[in-house]
Amino acid sequence: MSTTMRAAVCVRAGGPEVLEIRELPVPAVREGWSLVQVKGAGLNRSELRTRQGHSPNVTFPRVLGIECVGIVAASTDPELPDGATVAAVMGEMGREFDGGYAEYALLPNSLLMPITTALPWDVLAALPETYLTAQGSLDALGVVPGGRGRLLIRGGTSSVGMAAASIASGHGIETAATTRQPGKIDALAAAGVDYALLDDGGSLAVSMHALWPEGPDQVLDLVGASTAVDSLHLVRRGGTVCVAGSLSGWAIQNFEPVAMIPSGTKLTAFHSDNMKGSAGTAVLQRIVHEVEAGVYRPNVDRVFGLDEIVAAHRYMEHNQATGKIVVVP
């Protein structure tokens, strides 16, 4: 194994151009941490915000990347032998310590999820953060396979939205999903949703209630802060809204729960850090099996090489993707 590696380093806060390909020493293994040869890393909007300087606890230079898949290259855990296929998500990857935008990553053993699979690396790399978030969000909403509820996904062409649509469709759940871009309507239908709706800021309530007069039973809101209150009024009285995305930011301005949450309606949230390490291993393995069986359709929009990381971030920042963007070293 070489003593050096290539990595995409965020040298300071700024635009995509602050990501520079550099030659770095391969990290030295230490107690409680193992070295992973990265075979793929999914891109996430949280990395975009970190790059822009919106993560105050992150210092630069930093190798970004809150998730990756790969092979254990040097282990300090007998349960994670060299050569094992693993995935890792969250746990301050790419924030407190260097993450997946590199040929190798030194990661805490507690984050590593051993996975058995024959999926190609780019497909496997599209699954961990996205599908674990989607599954955890559907669990928080109480959506179950074969259930009779009606699910609305807002931000449906995001990677998590496409994954949630894939899971719901795979289990026969009646699903509607929204996009703000007319050109992406067909992609929602291809993802398996029953009803693809345009969310243009004014007509969603009309089209939603024409479809389901009482409203959906559950709303998975991946747009977040700017639409959460509206989602609380779209869902049927007594239904549940789960905010699991932040495409529009984190904070709901001037939020007044008693005034803004209809009586009996429930507001919850899901954060993928709850699925890191051992908490998510069995769930991710089940997701992998469902993808291999063709029940779930992974939505890989585009695969970039590590050298193309600036173009990949620009593509993500301009909302060009329909589904997951993956980088492979």
Number of C-alpha atoms within 10 A of each C-alpha: 6 6 9 14 16 18 29 27 23 25 16 17 20 15 16 20 16 17 25 17 19 14 13 16 13 20 17 12 15 14 10 12 20 27 24 29 24 27 24 30 35 29 28 21 16 17 18 20 15 23 25 16 17 13 14 8 9 18 16 14 15 23 25 29 28 25 30 34 30 27 20 25 20 19 22 18 14 7 10 19 16 17 14 18 21 23 30 31 29 21 21 16 23 23 22 14 19 23 29 34 31 30 21 27 30 25 23 19 19 16 25 25 25 24 19 12 14 10 13 10 17 21 18 25 29 29 30 29 27 27 26 26 25 29 23 21 27 22 13 18 24 14 20 14 13 13 13 12 16 18 27 29 28 27 24 32 28 24 31 28 33 31 28 30 32 24 26 25 21 18 16 16 21 20 22 25 29 25 23 16 13 12 9 18 19 10 18 25 16 15 25 23 26 17 16 23 24 19 19 12 9 9 11 15 18 12 14 20 15 11 13 15 12 13 21 26 22 27 29 31 28 26 22 24 20 16 18 23 19 14 25 24 17 23 27 23 18 14 21 24 31 25 26 24 26 18 16 13 12 13 11 14 8 6 12 10 11 8 8 13 19 18 11 11 15 17 19 13 16 21 15 21 16 14 24 22 21 13 14 22 22 14 17 22 17 13 20 24 17 16 20 15 10 11 15 24 20 25 25 21 14 15 19 18 13 22 18 16 24 19 15 21 22 15 15 19 15 8 12 12 18 21 24 27 25 27 25 24 20
